């Protein structure tokens, strides 16, 4: 797995933790995880998907879509 995909996997894991925290109304945990998520997202390059092979691009898009679904649930 490329480092870029690994970072997206970490990002999704954080979003999933944030979703669980929001559902449990654990606002302190949610805020802490959101800070970590923002720092990780800030480190991701703007052209991340373009750096990946076609197969990795498919996986990256799926990870990003799952992140967006989690974000919608949190809101």
C-alpha positions as CSV (number, residue, x, y, z in Angstrom):
1,X,0.0,0.0,0.0
2,X,1.3,3.4,-0.9
3,X,1.9,6.0,1.9
4,X,-0.8,8.2,0.4
5,X,-3.4,5.4,0.7
6,X,-2.2,4.6,4.2
7,X,-2.8,8.3,5.2
8,X,-6.3,8.1,3.7
9,X,-7.0,4.9,5.7
10,X,-5.9,6.8,8.8
11,X,-8.2,9.7,7.9
12,X,-11.1,7.4,7.4
13,X,-10.4,5.7,10.8
14,X,-10.5,9.1,12.5
15,X,-13.8,10.0,10.8
16,X,-15.2,6.7,12.0
17,X,-14.1,7.4,15.5
18,X,-15.6,10.9,15.3
19,X,-18.9,9.4,14.0
20,X,-19.0,7.1,17.0
21,X,-18.1,9.9,19.4
22,X,-20.9,12.1,17.9
23,X,-23.4,9.3,18.2
24,X,-22.4,8.8,21.9
25,X,-22.5,12.6,22.4
26,X,-18.9,12.5,23.6
27,X,-18.1,16.0,22.5
28,X,-14.7,16.1,24.2
29,X,-13.5,13.1,22.3
30,X,-15.1,14.3,19.1
31,X,-13.2,17.7,19.4
32,X,-9.9,15.9,20.1
33,X,-10.3,13.6,17.1
34,X,-11.3,16.5,14.9
35,X,-8.2,18.3,15.8
36,X,-6.1,15.2,14.9
37,X,-8.2,14.8,11.6
38,X,-7.6,18.4,10.6
39,X,-3.8,18.1,11.2
40,X,-3.7,15.0,9.1
41,X,-5.8,16.4,6.3
42,X,-3.6,19.5,6.2
43,X,-0.6,17.3,5.5
44,X,-2.2,15.6,2.5
45,X,-1.0,16.9,-0.8
46,X,-3.6,18.7,-3.0
47,X,-2.8,16.3,-5.9
48,X,-2.8,13.2,-3.9
49,X,-5.0,11.1,-6.2
50,X,-2.9,12.1,-9.3
51,X,0.1,10.5,-7.6
52,X,-1.5,7.1,-7.4
53,X,-1.8,4.3,-9.9
54,X,-5.2,3.8,-11.5
55,X,-6.1,0.9,-9.1
56,X,-5.0,3.0,-6.1
57,X,-7.0,5.9,-7.4
58,X,-10.2,3.8,-7.3
59,X,-9.4,2.9,-3.6
60,X,-8.6,6.5,-2.8
61,X,-11.9,7.7,-4.2
62,X,-13.7,5.1,-2.1
63,X,-11.9,6.1,1.0
64,X,-12.7,9.8,0.4
65,X,-16.3,9.1,-0.3
66,X,-16.5,7.1,3.0
67,X,-14.9,10.1,4.8
68,X,-17.5,12.4,3.3
69,X,-20.3,10.0,4.4
70,X,-19.0,10.0,7.9
71,X,-18.7,13.8,7.9
72,X,-22.4,14.1,6.8
73,X,-23.4,11.8,9.6
74,X,-21.5,13.8,12.2
75,X,-23.1,17.0,11.1
